Amino acid sequence: MKGLVPALFHRMHEAVLGPMEPGMDPRRVKSHSHFILEASVGQITYTLTTGVFMTGFALYLGASDNLTGIIASIPMLMNVLQVAAALLMERVKHKKRVINLLNLAYRSIMSLAIFIPLLLPERWWVPAFVAMNVLGFLFCSVLSPSFNDWMMGLTLPRVRGRFFARREASFQAAGMAASLIMGVVVDVFHKTYAAFLIPYLVAFACGILDYVFISGIEEPAETKRPDSPKRSMKERLMRNVQLFEFAGIWVLWYFGYWMAFAYFSVFMVSTLGLSYSFMTVQNTVQVLSLVLTIGLWGRYASRRGWPKCLLFTCVMVILGFFTRGFVTRELYLLLLPIGVITGVGFAGMNIAATNMVALLCDPEDRSLCFGMHAALGGLAGFLGSLAGGALNEGLAAVSIGPFSGIHLTFFIAGIVMAGSMAVFALWSRRIAPREIE
């Protein structure tokens, strides 16, 4: 009985954080665990200040459906700044401290937006909400390239598939639980101010915890430069040609992806008129599908490579997006099997896209390449959301049976995404396979 509690704790630790890798430094194991824990509490903050919660609060403040979709795409617009951010952060000596403070500022600003109605006159509610989203995601974009480089630098290539699968599964499960509980809270309070106050305060508390967990991660290793003269930006870009070819394909993918994704919450809230309880159930189904299959995709990528993993999972995401175009008020239950398909696709897509960047770039330029890739994708995503909004407005009067203009937007987005994956399938055949260390 005396050893039961430690044994149970050990089992819980392995279930959430994964077993210790043989021969791995205990300090590195602690860092991996903290990367997973910070992602989990960070995802709770993100979940409760974006998606359906952001949509509901924005509509409460008086934003239009179209503006709400654009607000949802602000993270993509801010990603454009990641190239400059990567170059700036390369010169920072104490990266961990700066990254952690920027992360705290980002999560605090997003959460404290809930106090806008208490502090400002009504005419300023929507402009202030937009401004706080812009400022919050600006901080997020500045820290992201260095944070990703830091995490990659502390993760050996041979364990990346398993580590990223565990991390993604853990933070998606945390976000799912928060969404499920807080979705019920919003419905109980009938979408009043109090309904959004509780989720946003929980998000703020999790932002503080995120700061604590990041503080426990070992310092990022300094990039070792060779003694040769410093390379120009042109030289650094030219030695990462394959990465930018991939980024060009990903631009097309993100354009189509955000044409539809930016308006999913608006579609469920305004077009289908769904309750927050059902939306959280649908999200739970999607995230459970992700959590249950992400380990399989991590192992698949370790055996067959990240390009094949990305291709197969993106095809599943396309199928999930395209079939949303058939969902009407009467057929809203279709969102549940669609959530399963999309969740399985997201499980591999999220980790594969990140690892494709690490696979294709020179390790010395990893931070810059993460920033460049995110910037191009961010610009494409923001333009895609604008295109989706324009299509929704232009097709507002179009009605084909039970289908409206937003349904047609989902069909068009699916076609664009399918085109990008067709190009990727042809291009990926030219990538020389890299042996996983």
C-alpha positions as CSV (number, residue, x, y, z in Angstrom):
1,M,0.0,0.0,0.0
2,K,2.9,2.3,0.8
3,G,4.2,2.2,-2.8
4,L,0.8,2.4,-4.4
5,V,0.7,6.2,-4.6
6,P,4.1,6.6,-6.2
7,A,3.2,3.8,-8.7
8,L,-0.1,5.5,-9.6
9,F,1.7,8.8,-10.0
10,H,4.3,7.2,-12.2
11,R,1.6,5.7,-14.4
12,M,-0.2,9.0,-14.7
13,H,3.1,10.7,-15.6
14,E,3.7,8.2,-18.4
15,A,0.1,8.5,-19.7
16,V,0.3,12.3,-20.0
17,L,4.0,13.0,-20.6
18,G,5.2,9.7,-22.0
19,P,7.9,7.3,-20.6
20,M,11.4,8.5,-20.1
21,E,13.6,7.9,-23.1
22,P,16.5,5.4,-22.4
23,G,19.7,7.3,-21.7
24,M,18.1,10.8,-21.8
25,D,19.4,13.4,-19.3
26,P,16.9,13.9,-16.5
27,R,17.1,17.7,-17.1
28,R,16.1,17.2,-20.7
29,V,13.2,14.9,-19.6
30,K,12.0,17.7,-17.3
31,S,12.2,20.2,-20.1
32,H,10.1,17.9,-22.4
33,S,7.6,17.5,-19.6
34,H,7.3,21.3,-19.1
35,F,6.9,21.8,-22.9
36,I,3.9,19.5,-22.7
37,L,2.5,21.1,-19.5
38,E,2.9,24.7,-20.8
39,A,1.3,23.7,-24.1
40,S,-1.7,22.2,-22.2
41,V,-2.4,25.3,-20.1
42,G,-1.6,27.5,-23.0
43,Q,-4.1,25.7,-25.1
44,I,-6.8,26.3,-22.5
45,T,-6.1,30.1,-22.7
46,Y,-6.1,29.9,-26.5
47,T,-9.3,27.8,-26.7
48,L,-11.2,30.1,-24.4
49,T,-10.2,33.4,-26.1
50,T,-10.6,32.2,-29.8
51,G,-13.0,30.0,-31.8
52,V,-16.6,29.9,-30.7
53,F,-15.9,31.8,-27.4
54,M,-14.3,34.7,-29.3
55,T,-17.1,34.6,-31.9
56,G,-19.8,34.7,-29.2
57,F,-18.1,37.5,-27.3
58,A,-17.4,39.5,-30.5
59,L,-21.1,39.2,-31.5
60,Y,-22.0,40.3,-27.9
61,L,-19.9,43.4,-28.3
62,G,-21.6,44.2,-31.6
63,A,-19.3,42.9,-34.3
64,S,-20.8,41.7,-37.6
65,D,-20.5,38.1,-38.9
66,N,-18.0,39.3,-41.5
67,L,-15.8,41.2,-39.0
68,T,-15.9,38.3,-36.6
69,G,-14.4,36.1,-39.3
70,I,-11.7,38.6,-40.0
71,I,-10.9,38.8,-36.3
72,A,-10.5,35.1,-36.3
73,S,-7.8,35.5,-39.0
74,I,-5.8,38.1,-37.1
75,P,-3.3,35.5,-36.0
76,M,-2.5,34.7,-39.6
77,L,-2.0,38.4,-40.4
78,M,0.4,38.9,-37.5
79,N,2.4,35.9,-38.6
80,V,3.7,38.0,-41.5
81,L,5.9,39.7,-38.9
82,Q,7.7,36.5,-37.9
83,V,10.6,37.0,-40.4
84,A,11.6,40.3,-38.7
85,A,10.9,38.7,-35.3
86,A,13.2,35.8,-36.0
87,L,16.0,38.1,-37.1
88,L,15.5,40.3,-34.1
89,M,15.4,37.4,-31.6
90,E,18.7,36.0,-33.1
91,R,20.4,39.0,-31.5
92,V,18.8,38.5,-28.1
93,K,21.1,37.0,-25.5
94,H,18.6,35.9,-22.8
95,K,16.1,34.3,-25.1
96,K,14.2,32.3,-22.5
97,R,13.4,35.4,-20.4
98,V,12.2,37.4,-23.4
99,I,10.2,34.5,-24.8
100,N,8.5,33.9,-21.4
101,L,7.6,37.6,-20.9
102,L,6.3,38.0,-24.4
103,N,4.2,34.8,-23.9
104,L,2.8,36.2,-20.6
105,A,1.9,39.5,-22.3
106,Y,0.2,37.7,-25.2
107,R,-2.0,35.5,-23.0
108,S,-2.8,38.3,-20.5
109,I,-3.9,40.7,-23.3
110,M,-6.2,38.1,-24.9
111,S,-7.8,37.2,-21.5
112,L,-8.2,40.8,-20.2
113,A,-10.2,41.8,-23.2
114,I,-13.2,40.6,-21.2
115,F,-13.1,43.9,-19.2
116,I,-13.7,46.0,-22.3
117,P,-17.4,46.5,-21.5
118,L,-16.6,47.5,-18.0
119,L,-14.0,50.1,-18.9
120,L,-15.1,51.7,-22.2
121,P,-18.2,53.3,-23.7
122,E,-20.1,51.0,-26.0
123,R,-19.0,52.7,-29.2
124,W,-15.4,51.6,-28.4
125,W,-16.1,48.0,-27.6
126,V,-15.5,46.5,-31.0
127,P,-12.5,48.7,-32.0
128,A,-10.9,47.9,-28.6
129,F,-11.5,44.2,-29.0
130,V,-9.9,44.2,-32.4
131,A,-6.9,46.2,-31.1
132,M,-6.3,43.8,-28.2
133,N,-6.5,40.8,-30.6
134,V,-4.0,42.5,-32.9
135,L,-1.6,43.4,-30.0
136,G,-1.9,40.0,-28.4
137,F,-1.2,38.0,-31.5
138,L,1.6,40.5,-32.4
139,F,3.4,39.3,-29.2
140,C,2.7,35.7,-30.1
141,S,4.2,36.1,-33.6
142,V,7.4,37.7,-32.2
143,L,8.0,34.8,-29.8
144,S,6.9,31.9,-32.0
145,P,10.0,31.3,-34.3
146,S,12.4,31.4,-31.4
147,F,10.1,29.2,-29.2
148,N,9.8,26.6,-32.0
149,D,13.6,26.7,-32.6
150,W,14.2,26.3,-28.8
151,M,11.8,23.2,-28.7
152,M,13.4,21.6,-31.8
153,G,16.9,22.2,-30.4
154,L,16.0,20.3,-27.2
155,T,14.4,17.4,-29.1
156,L,16.6,14.8,-30.9
157,P,15.3,13.9,-34.4
158,R,14.8,10.2,-33.4
159,V,12.3,11.1,-30.7
160,R,10.5,14.0,-32.4
161,G,7.7,11.9,-33.7
162,R,6.8,10.6,-30.3
163,F,7.4,13.8,-28.4
164,F,5.3,16.0,-30.7
165,A,2.5,13.4,-30.8
166,R,2.4,13.3,-27.0
167,R,2.6,17.1,-26.7
168,E,-0.2,17.6,-29.3
169,A,-2.4,14.9,-27.7
170,S,-2.0,16.5,-24.2
171,F,-2.7,20.1,-25.1
172,Q,-5.6,19.1,-27.4
173,A,-7.2,17.1,-24.6
174,A,-6.8,20.0,-22.2
175,G,-8.4,22.4,-24.7
176,M,-11.2,19.9,-25.3
177,A,-12.0,19.6,-21.6
178,A,-12.0,23.4,-21.2
179,S,-14.2,23.9,-24.2
180,L,-16.7,21.2,-23.0
181,I,-17.0,22.7,-19.5
182,M,-17.1,26.3,-20.5
183,G,-19.5,25.7,-23.4
184,V,-22.0,24.5,-20.8
185,V,-21.3,27.6,-18.7
186,V,-22.0,30.0,-21.7
187,D,-25.3,28.2,-22.3
188,V,-26.3,28.3,-18.7
189,F,-25.8,32.0,-18.5
190,H,-27.6,32.5,-21.8
191,K,-24.7,34.2,-23.7
192,T,-24.8,37.2,-21.3
193,Y,-21.7,39.1,-20.2
194,A,-21.3,36.7,-17.2
195,A,-21.3,33.8,-19.7
196,F,-18.0,35.0,-21.2
197,L,-16.5,36.5,-18.0
198,I,-15.9,33.0,-16.5
199,P,-14.1,31.4,-19.5
200,Y,-11.9,34.5,-19.9
201,L,-10.9,34.6,-16.2
202,V,-10.0,30.9,-16.4
203,A,-7.9,31.7,-19.5
204,F,-6.1,34.4,-17.6
205,A,-5.3,32.0,-14.7
206,C,-3.9,29.4,-17.2
207,G,-1.8,32.1,-18.8
208,I,-0.1,32.6,-15.4
209,L,0.5,28.9,-15.1
210,D,2.0,28.9,-18.6
211,Y,4.6,31.4,-17.4
212,V,5.5,29.1,-14.5
213,F,5.9,26.0,-16.6
214,I,8.1,27.8,-19.3
215,S,10.3,29.0,-16.4
216,G,11.2,25.4,-15.7
217,I,12.6,24.6,-19.1
218,E,16.3,24.7,-19.6
219,E,17.8,27.6,-21.5
220,P,17.9,27.4,-25.3
221,A,21.3,26.5,-26.7
222,E,23.1,29.2,-28.4
223,T,23.5,28.7,-32.2
224,K,27.1,27.9,-33.0
225,R,28.2,29.9,-35.9
226,P,31.2,28.7,-38.0
227,D,34.3,30.8,-38.0
228,S,33.7,31.7,-41.7
229,P,32.4,35.2,-42.5
230,K,28.8,35.9,-41.6
231,R,26.4,34.9,-44.4
232,S,24.2,37.5,-46.0
233,M,20.4,37.1,-46.0
234,K,20.5,36.0,-49.7
235,E,23.0,33.3,-48.9
236,R,20.9,32.0,-46.0
237,L,17.8,31.9,-48.2
238,M,19.6,30.2,-51.1
239,R,20.7,27.3,-49.0
240,N,17.1,26.6,-47.9
241,V,15.6,26.4,-51.4
242,Q,13.6,23.2,-50.7
243,L,12.0,24.8,-47.7
244,F,10.7,27.8,-49.7
245,E,9.4,25.5,-52.4
246,F,7.4,23.8,-49.7
247,A,6.3,27.2,-48.2
248,G,5.0,28.2,-51.7
249,I,2.8,25.1,-51.8
250,W,1.7,25.8,-48.2
251,V,0.7,29.3,-49.2
252,L,-1.9,27.8,-51.5
253,W,-3.0,25.4,-48.8
254,Y,-3.4,28.1,-46.2
255,F,-5.3,30.3,-48.6
256,G,-8.0,27.7,-49.2
257,Y,-7.9,26.5,-45.5
258,W,-8.6,30.0,-44.1
259,M,-11.3,30.7,-46.7
260,A,-13.4,28.2,-44.8
261,F,-11.9,27.9,-41.4
262,A,-12.3,31.6,-40.4
263,Y,-16.0,31.2,-40.8
264,F,-16.7,27.8,-39.2
265,S,-17.7,29.4,-35.8
266,V,-19.8,32.0,-37.6
267,F,-21.4,29.1,-39.6
268,M,-22.3,27.2,-36.5
269,V,-23.5,30.2,-34.4
270,S,-25.3,32.3,-37.0
271,T,-26.2,30.0,-40.0
272,L,-27.0,26.8,-38.1
273,G,-28.0,28.4,-34.8
274,L,-26.4,25.7,-32.7
275,S,-26.1,25.8,-28.9
276,Y,-22.7,26.2,-27.3
277,S,-23.3,22.8,-25.6
278,F,-23.6,21.0,-29.0
279,M,-20.7,22.9,-30.4
280,T,-18.5,21.8,-27.5
281,V,-19.7,18.2,-28.0
282,Q,-18.8,18.4,-31.7
283,N,-15.4,19.9,-30.7
284,T,-14.9,17.1,-28.2
285,V,-15.6,14.4,-30.8
286,Q,-13.0,16.1,-33.1
287,V,-10.4,16.5,-30.4
288,L,-10.9,12.9,-29.1
289,S,-10.3,11.6,-32.6
290,L,-7.1,13.7,-32.7
291,V,-5.9,12.5,-29.3
292,L,-6.6,8.8,-30.1
293,T,-4.8,8.8,-33.4
294,I,-2.0,11.3,-33.1
295,G,0.4,8.6,-31.7
296,L,-0.3,6.5,-34.7
297,W,0.7,9.4,-37.0
298,G,3.8,10.0,-35.0
299,R,4.9,6.4,-35.4
300,Y,3.9,6.4,-39.1
301,A,6.0,9.5,-39.7
302,S,9.0,7.9,-38.0
303,R,8.8,4.9,-40.4
304,R,7.6,6.4,-43.6
305,G,8.6,10.1,-43.4
306,W,6.9,13.4,-42.7
307,P,6.0,14.2,-46.4
308,K,3.7,11.1,-46.6
309,C,2.3,11.8,-43.2
310,L,1.4,15.4,-44.2
311,L,-0.1,14.3,-47.5
312,F,-2.4,11.6,-46.1
313,T,-3.6,13.8,-43.2
314,C,-4.2,16.8,-45.4
315,V,-6.4,14.7,-47.7
316,M,-8.5,13.8,-44.6
317,V,-8.8,17.5,-43.6
318,I,-9.9,18.4,-47.1
319,L,-12.6,15.8,-46.9
320,G,-13.8,17.2,-43.6
321,F,-13.9,20.7,-44.9
322,F,-15.6,19.9,-48.1
323,T,-18.4,17.8,-46.5
324,R,-19.3,20.8,-44.2
325,G,-20.8,22.3,-47.3
326,F,-23.6,19.7,-47.1
327,V,-24.5,20.5,-43.5
328,T,-27.9,22.3,-43.0
329,R,-30.0,23.0,-39.9
330,E,-31.8,19.7,-40.4
331,L,-28.5,17.8,-40.9
332,Y,-26.5,19.4,-38.2
333,L,-25.7,16.0,-36.7
334,L,-23.4,15.3,-39.7
335,L,-20.9,17.6,-37.9
336,L,-20.2,14.7,-35.5
337,P,-18.8,12.2,-38.1
338,I,-17.2,15.1,-39.9
339,G,-15.5,16.0,-36.7
340,V,-14.1,12.5,-36.5
341,I,-12.6,12.7,-40.0
342,T,-11.2,16.2,-39.4
343,G,-9.8,15.3,-36.0
344,V,-7.9,12.3,-37.5
345,G,-6.5,14.6,-40.2
346,F,-5.5,17.4,-37.8
347,A,-3.7,14.8,-35.7
348,G,-1.0,14.3,-38.2
349,M,-1.2,17.5,-40.1
350,N,-0.3,19.8,-37.2
351,I,2.9,17.9,-36.2
352,A,3.9,17.1,-39.8
353,A,3.8,20.7,-41.0
354,T,6.1,21.8,-38.2
355,N,8.5,18.9,-38.7
356,M,8.6,19.5,-42.5
357,V,10.2,22.9,-41.7
358,A,12.8,21.3,-39.5
359,L,13.4,18.5,-42.1
360,L,14.0,20.9,-45.0
361,C,15.9,23.8,-43.4
362,D,19.6,24.2,-42.4
363,P,19.7,23.7,-38.6
364,E,21.7,27.0,-38.3
365,D,18.8,28.9,-40.0
366,R,16.0,27.1,-38.2
367,S,14.6,30.1,-36.4
368,L,14.6,32.2,-39.6
369,C,13.0,29.4,-41.6
370,F,10.2,29.0,-39.0
371,G,9.6,32.7,-39.2
372,M,9.7,32.8,-43.0
373,H,7.3,29.8,-43.3
374,A,4.9,31.3,-40.8
375,A,5.0,34.7,-42.4
376,L,4.1,33.4,-45.9
377,G,1.4,31.1,-44.5
378,G,0.1,33.9,-42.3
379,L,-0.2,36.3,-45.3
380,A,-1.9,33.6,-47.4
381,G,-4.3,32.8,-44.5
382,F,-5.3,36.4,-43.9
383,L,-5.9,36.9,-47.6
384,G,-7.8,33.6,-47.7
385,S,-10.1,34.8,-44.9
386,L,-10.7,38.1,-46.7
387,A,-11.5,36.1,-49.9
388,G,-13.9,33.9,-47.9
389,G,-15.6,36.9,-46.4
390,A,-16.0,38.5,-49.9
391,L,-17.4,35.2,-51.2
392,N,-19.9,35.0,-48.3
393,E,-21.1,38.5,-48.9
394,G,-21.2,38.1,-52.7
395,L,-23.1,34.8,-52.5
396,A,-25.4,36.0,-49.6
397,A,-28.4,36.2,-52.0
398,V,-27.6,32.8,-53.5
399,S,-29.7,29.9,-52.4
400,I,-29.8,26.4,-53.9
401,G,-32.4,24.4,-52.0
402,P,-31.2,24.4,-48.3
403,F,-27.7,25.5,-49.2
404,S,-26.6,29.1,-48.8
405,G,-23.6,31.1,-50.0
406,I,-21.4,30.0,-47.1
407,H,-21.9,26.4,-48.1
408,L,-20.5,27.3,-51.6
409,T,-17.5,28.9,-49.9
410,F,-16.7,25.7,-48.2
411,F,-16.9,23.8,-51.5
412,I,-14.6,26.3,-53.2
413,A,-12.1,26.2,-50.3
414,G,-12.0,22.4,-50.6
415,I,-11.1,22.6,-54.3
416,V,-8.3,25.1,-53.6
417,M,-6.9,22.9,-50.8
418,A,-7.1,19.8,-53.0
419,G,-5.1,21.6,-55.7
420,S,-2.4,22.5,-53.3
421,M,-2.0,18.8,-52.2
422,A,-1.9,17.6,-55.8
423,V,1.1,19.9,-56.3
424,F,2.6,18.7,-53.0
425,A,2.2,15.1,-54.0
426,L,4.2,15.7,-57.2
427,W,6.8,17.9,-55.5
428,S,7.5,15.6,-52.5
429,R,8.7,12.8,-54.8
430,R,11.8,14.9,-55.4
431,I,12.7,15.2,-51.7
432,A,15.7,13.1,-50.8
433,P,14.7,10.9,-47.9
434,R,16.5,11.8,-44.7
435,E,17.4,9.0,-42.3
436,I,16.0,9.6,-38.8
437,E,18.7,9.7,-36.2
